[in-house]
Amino acid sequence: MKKILSVVVMVALMLVSVLTFSRQAQAEELKMVGTISKIELSADKKSATAILKDSKSGEEVTILVSDELTLDKFMDKRIVEGDEIRCKFEKMDGKNSSKMFKKTAGC
């Protein structure tokens, strides 16, 4: 009886770990360097949408920015339209969520 119980517990733990790993694997992390063509701050100033033109492919990518540091840079004009940006973002559920958003020229 103890063997059966321990086997059932082990199978349950493995199932939980596999499901957790597969859920995390759905998010795809991408890197990009591009020029900002448009920045739109939300009304509550807790998020922003930035449209970047990829320097390699030329296509426009919309990125959701929600970290405080980058939002502060948007509000005090340290990052503005026309700046070249190095960005890491996660593509999940059809949305691109920013993980890193920095100017390529420094600061």
N, C-alpha and C positions, 0 to 999 in steps of 0.2 A: 504494500500500500504506500509506503514511504517513497519507493522508487517511482511509482506512477505519479505521485504528487510532485516530486522534484522534477520529473520530465515535463509535466504540464506547466510548472512554473518557469522552467528554462525556455520552453517553446513560447510562452506568453512574453517573456522578457525579450526574446529575439524578435518577435513580431513587432513589439513596441519600438525597438531600436531601428528596425528596417523601415517602418512607417515614418519615424522621425527623420531618418536620413533622406528618404525619398522626398519628403515635403521640403526640406532645406535645399535639395538638389534642383528644385523647380526654378529657383531664382538664378538668373544668369547675370554674372557681373561683367560689365564691358568697360573699356577705356576709350577715351576720345579726346582729340584736340580740335577745337573749333572756335569760330568767332560768334559772339552773341549778336543775334539779329533782333531779339525782342525780350524784354523782361516785364512780367506782370506780377505785381504784388497782390496778395489776397486782401480783402477788406479788413480782416482782423490782424494783418501783418505777421501771421504765424506760418505762412508758406508763400512760395512764389513759383511761377512757371517761367522757365527760361527756354528760349528757342535758340539752339546752336546750329550753325552751319558747319558740318564736318569738313575739315581741311583736306582729307583724303578723297572722299567720295563726292562731296559737294551737296549731299542731301541734308535736309533740315531735320533735327531731332529735338523733340520736346521733352524737357527734364523737369521733374517736380523737385524743388529745393525746400527743405524744412529745417535745416540746422540753423541755430541762432547766429553763429559766427558769419555765415554767408549772407543771411538775411540782413544783419547789421551792415555788411559791406554794400549790399544793394541800397539800403536806405540812406547811408551817408555818401553814396556815389563813389566809393572806392572801386567798385565793379560796375561798369556801365555798358550800354550797347556799343558794339564795335571792339570790345576787348577780346583778346585771344585767351581762351580758357583751356586748362587741362582738367578733365573730368573723369571720375569713376562713377558709374551708376549701375543699379540693379534693375534688370528688366523682369518684372513680375506682374502677372495678371494684366498684361497690356499696358502697364505704366512704367515709366523710367524714373526711378527714385534715386536721387543723388546721394552718393556716399562721400565724395570728395569733389570740391569745386574751387579751383585756384587759378590765378593768373599765371600764364607761362613766363612772363617777364620778371617775376619776382613777387614781392609783396603779397 
